[in-house]
Amino acid sequence: MPKVELHVHLEGSFDAARIAELAREAGEAMPYDKESVLSPSNLDELLTRLDWWCGLVRTPEQAERQAYDFATRLSADGVVYAEVIANPTHWSALSRDVLLEAVSAGFARAAAEGLCDAWLLVSLLRSQTSDEAIELVAALERRPPSRLVGLSIDGNEAATGPTGERFASAFELAGTIGLGRTAHAGESSGPEGVWSALDHLRVTRIDHGVRSIEDPRLVERLIDEAVTLDVCLTSNVRLLYGTIDLHPLRQLVDHGVAVTINTDDPATLGVSLTSEMELADNLCSWGVDGAIDATERAIAASFASESKASELRRKLDAFAAQVT
Ligand SMILES: [Zn+2]
């Protein structure tokens, strides 16, 4: 099935072999053994390791290669369109402009070869200041990376508390310059994080958002305002629920919330969009029709141009005609 992914981090696209290779190229010893480097025990540890391996990317060529290779990996899994989150704060060895242009170049090279059409969501880190956030968006306006489609925010809300107000001005500016807006919330935060993102950041999508199920008024609001939750099942099991049986995907779907299925950190978690779709099918018993519907919702919630969205719908319709 031609698939669409809206919640996936470039920082989570490094597999153990690539990390070892980058460490070798940088002349650094591996502080983790190769078998367990991708198995952090919690979100904080994951963010610490992301900082370390992204910091091993020392040249624009290495960043370009990572982006290109990731688009290749997505293609192999049947992903035809992706919006990939990149957070420059993790990539300490490259300047922001150099990083974002190198990643764009890797995605453009892949797209030109007919591989997955990958675009860029530049992400703020939740612990940044309001001024830093505004400066980032102003820089994106002055020199937009060629594959830029939107602004995102991630990081550990359990550590920072709701931060919607702090980033309201940056997200308002992003809207003014035509960027799509999405925010991580309702995972490391409870429903209050989702309220904060909706009230202050004016996002049309929430990354995760699964803990919205704990607040019936919030569920109603998500439906009323047609906000999409970009859910990542295995990631939520690993960092939040412990077991898939406790995941509220089915309840969210039954209530009528628009959800899409995504991988979050596919290499780190050892998952693909196909495997996550299968997991969703197990939970919701939605069959091929349900998978097609979820992909339609992803196209509708994407920040793709109208013509790109139409092209994706045609691909999906052609698939549906074959299998239904
Ligand atoms: Zn995420």
Boltz pocket constraint, residues with backbone or C-beta under 6 A from the ligand:
constraints:
  - pocket:
      binder: B
      contacts: [[A, 7], [A, 8], [A, 9], [A, 154], [A, 184], [A, 207], [A, 264]]
      max_distance: 6.0
